[in-house]
């Protein structure tokens, strides 16, 4: 058994620490925060949606999604429930989304803290790992003012997402020092900022709809991604889970200097012709009402004003506007406001069975810093549990 140094005490780092310590290794866990699992506390609006009943490769995005799929195939929902259950987390499931029965993300952090203490894992909190070197006997890592030796190192440093702009996500730099390369990285699971001077008029509206991201490319405007659900209309553009799901595609295209539009369909479950007939029928039945009054009961008041300003009173024009409301995308929300970072260390540089680096033997990489991110629904934590377990089981094997 040997010395394992894990840099990053988030979900994947703690999972790797528990798994390696259970195998008898002497484990040290380093993090620049003053407590382990800080990001977990904010997940699922503080309730911690930690996995999902549906676990498909289609739920993950990567430059190499097939590799991500193979990594996840060995550690899915059942394995996560067994692992977290062993720590003390009883699951509660709602529409396929798994949460701790306590309803508190803090419960997940607490059971990890107890297990790390029980296993004798050494914690170096509030200290940053700033350098890493390969030595004859393993690795030498600079942590704060101290140099720590280890037989093997696991980089579980997380991403730039959701942290203060003043704080650096140093894991990328450490990985690059060891010879690893990065894909393009952009914010993911975040709001989409759009051009236009009307947005304050609809701010605060929540409504069912479909959002489609398209390249602005002449008449074709090819689709990059689409999703349906509750849209949150804001003074900067569009938010809500559907916007989050498609935001990485908008961000990637914008980073490639392409023009991007979003198309909003406020009646995704009926055709434009059916919507025209609905509006015409309402107009005929309610001749005594004004055009605005005729729409009350069908749409939120704020949207009625926006649509009439854009399309007038004709049922045909209104239906076209409601089914295809087009906005030019200026940008997505910045990385510190995003839930994930799309992109990261290339999966082709990792041995998928073990998470060991193909470049530096004895170095392992896990979690958010890798080029794989999931959609909303517990998938990013599932990636953390899976990659952390693989690394913890494989290290110094």
N, C-alpha and C positions, 0 to 999 in steps of 0.2 A: 504494500500500500504506500501511496506517496502524498506529496503536498500538491494541492490543487488551489489555485488562486482564481477567483471568479470576479470579474469587474462588471458591476452593475447588479443592484439588488431589486430589480423589478420582477415581473412574473416569471420570465424565463430564467433569470439568474438565481432566484430563490428556488425554483424547481430543480435546476441543475445542482445547486448546493445540497438540497435535501437528498436527492438521488445519489450523488457522489458520496456524501457522508454516510448514508445507509450502507454503502459498499465498503466502508472502513477507511476511506481516505481522510486525511487531515485537510479540512476545507477552510479557506479564508474568503470572506465575502466583502468586497469593497464597494462603497457608493459615496458620491459627493453629497447626497442628501443626509439629513440627520435621522432618518427613519427608513426602514426597508419598505418596499411596496407602495411608495407614495402615489404613483400614477394609478394604481389599482383603486385607490380611494375615490377617484373621480369617475370610474367607469360605470356605465349604465345609470347615469344620474345618481351616483352614490349607492346603487343597488347591486352592481357588479354582475352583469350578464356574462357568465364565464364560459359558456359553450352553447351549442345548438343541436337540436335533434337531427337536423338535416346537415350532413357534412359531405359536401361535394366539391371537387376541384374547381367547379364553376364559381364557387363563392370566394375564390382567391385570385389576385392579379399579380403578375410578375412578368419579367422578360422571358422567363422559362417556367411557365405555369405547370408543365408536366412534371418538373422536378419537385415543385411545391406539393403537387398532388401525391407523388410517391412518398415524400417525407411524412405527410399526414396520414397516409394509408396504414401506417403501423401504430398510430396513436390517435384514436378518434374519440368520439363522444363517450363511449363506454369506458375507455381507459381513463379519461379525464374524471368521470364520475367516481371511478374506483380510487384514483389517486387523491382527489380532494376529499372524498369520503373518509379515506384513511387518516386525513388530517383533522377531520371533525366536521366537515361541511355537509349538512343535509341539503339535498337539492329541492327546489320548488320550480316547477315548469309551467310556463304560460305561453301558449301558441308555439311550442317548440323551443322557446328561449329558456335557458336554465339560469336560475339565480340561487344564492344561498337562501335557505328557508328563513333565516333571520331578517332578510330584506336589507341587509347592510353589507356594503363592500368592506367595511372595517373588520367584519368577521373573518373574511378571507385573509387579510393582512395579519390579524391576531393569531390565527391558527398556524400560519407560517412562522411568525415570531416564536411561538411556543415550540414548534418542531425544530427550528434552528438552534434554539437554546438547549433543548433536550439532546440533540445530536452533537453538541459541543462545537458548532460552527463558530469560528472567530469572526467578529464583525469589526470592520474599519469604516465607520460612518463619518460623514462630513469631511471626507478626504478624497481628492481627485487623483486618479491614476493618469499621470502625464506622459509616461514614456515606457516602452517595453523593448527589451533586447533579448536576443537568443544567446544562450551561453552553452558551454560544454555540457553542463549538467541539467540544462532546462531553460529557464527564463529568469530574467531580472527585471522587476517592474518598479518604477518610481511611483510611490504613493505618498502624496504630500511631501514631507521632508525625509521620508524613509525609503529605503530600498528593500524590496521583498523578493526573496527567491522562491521559485516554485518549479516542480517537475513538469507541470502542465498548466496552461492558462485557458480559461473560457471567457471570451468577450461577449457580454450580455448587456451592452451599454445603452440599449434603447436607441431612439431616433430623436430628431429635432422637434418632433410634433409635440404640441402641448406644453412646451417649456418656455420660460422667459427668454426673450431675444438676447438678454445679457448673459445667459448661460449657454456654454458650448456643449454640444453632444460630442464628446471627445472620442467616442468609440470608432468613428469613421477614420479619424486621423491615426489611431493606433492600428487599425486594420490596414490602412495604406502603408504605414511604416513597415508592416510585415509583408508587403508586396501585393496586397489585395486591391482590386479595382472596384469602382462604383458605377452603377447605372445612372442615368439622369434621375434626379430626385426632385419631387414637387409635393406640395401639400395634397393630402387625400382626406376623404370624409370631412368635407368642410363646405361652407356656403359659397355661392357663386355671385360675384359682383357684376352688375350689368350697367350698360349705358342707358341714358334716358332721364328726363327731368320730371317724370310723373310718379316716381317710386314712392315718395312720401304719401301719396294719395292712397296707396293700397297697404301701407305698412301695418303689420299686426294681423292681417288676414291669414287664417288657416283654412285650407280647403282641399278636397280631394282633387288630384290631377295627375297628369303625366308630364314628365320633363324629358326632352330629347336634346342631346348635345349633337350639333352638326358642324362640320367644316363649312365655312362660307366660301363656296367654290363654284361660283356661277349659278347655273340653273339646278344642278344636281344636289348640291349641299348634302354630301353623304353623311349618314348617321354614324356617330362614334359610340354612343351609348344611350340607353333609355331606361326609365324606371317610373313606377306609378305608386302613389300613396299620398299621404298628407303633405302638401306643400305649405311652407311657411313663407309668406311674402313679406319682405323687409324693405327698409328704406335704402338698402344698397343693392337689392336684387332678390335672390331666391335662396331659401334655406330649407331645413327639414330633411328627413331621411332620404327621400328620392333624390334631392339635390346632392346630398352627401355621396350617394352611391355613384353618381356620374361625374363628380367633380374632378377626379384624378384624370379622366379622359380630356376634359376641358383644359386642365392645367398642363398636361403633357403636350397638347397641341399648341397652346399658347407659348410654351417654352421652346417649341420648334418654330416659332415666329409665324404661326398660321392664324388666320382669322377664324373666330369661333362664334356661333350663335346658339342660343337655346330656344326651343320651341315649346310653349306651354299649351297643353290641351286640358281645358277645365271641365270637359265632359268626356272622359276617356272611354266610357262604356257605351256610348251611342255614336252613330255615324253623323257626319255633318248634315246629311239629308234628314235624318230623324230629328236632329236638333232644330233645323229650319222648320219642320212641320210642327214641332212642339211650340216654338215661338210664334208661328203663324196662328196656331190654335189658340194660344193664350191671348193674342192680339184680337182675334175675332170674338172670343168669349167676353173680353173685358174692354169693349169699345169705349166705355165711359171713363176708363183710366188713361192717364198720360203714359207715354212710352216708358218713363222711369218707374211709374207705379206698377205697370204691367210686369216688370221684372222682379218686384219685391216678392219674396217667398221662394224665388228660384236661385238667387245669388246673394252673397253678402252685399250690403249697401255700398261699401267702398268699391267693389268690383263693378257694380252697376254703373257708377260714375266713370270709371276708367274705360269700360267697354263702349259706353255711349260716346265718350269723347273721341275714342279711336275709330268707331264704326258707324256712328249715327243710330238711326232707329229702325232701319230695314231688317227684318228677320234674317234675310240672306247674309247681309253684311255682318250682323251681330253673330250669327252662327259661325261664319268663317273666322271671325276674330276670337271667339271663345274656343274654337277647335285648334287654332294655330296662331297663338300670340307670340310673336318673334321678338327676341331681345338680343342685342349684340353683347357679347361677354367682354368685359374689360380685364378681369383677373379673377382669381379665386381668393378666398381669405388667406392671410399669411400663415406660414407654417406653425407659428406659436398658437394660432387659434384652431389648428386642424387636429383631428383625432389621431391621424396616422401620417406617416411620410411614405409616399409612393416611391419605390425604388430603394436602392441600397447596395450592399455588397453582393456581387453576382453569385447566384446559386451554383453556377458551373464551377466555381472555385471551392466548393464545399463537397465533402463526401456525404452523400445524402443518407447513408445508413448510420452514420455516426456523428455528423456535424463537424468532423475534423477538417481542418484546412488541407486542401490539396497542395498548398504552397509551403506551409510550415508545419511539419509533424509536431504533434503535441499542443497545437493551438486549435481551439474550437470556437465556433461563432453561433449565436442563437438569437432568436426573437426579432424585435423590430428593426435591428440594424441590417437585417438581410433584405434582399429584394423580393419580398412577398408581403402583401397586405390583403386582409380580408374585407368583405363588405360589413355593414352594420349587422349585429346579431350575435356577438360573442366569438366571432371567428378570429379576431386578432389575439385574444387571450388563448384560444385553442392552439394557435400557432406557437405561442409562447410556451404553453405546457408541453406540446409535442417536441419542439426543438430542445427545450431545457432538459427534458427527460432523456432524449437520445444522447445528448452530450454528457449528462451526468452518469449514464449507464456505461458509456464507451470510454470515458477518460481513463488513461493509464491501465487499460484492459490488457 
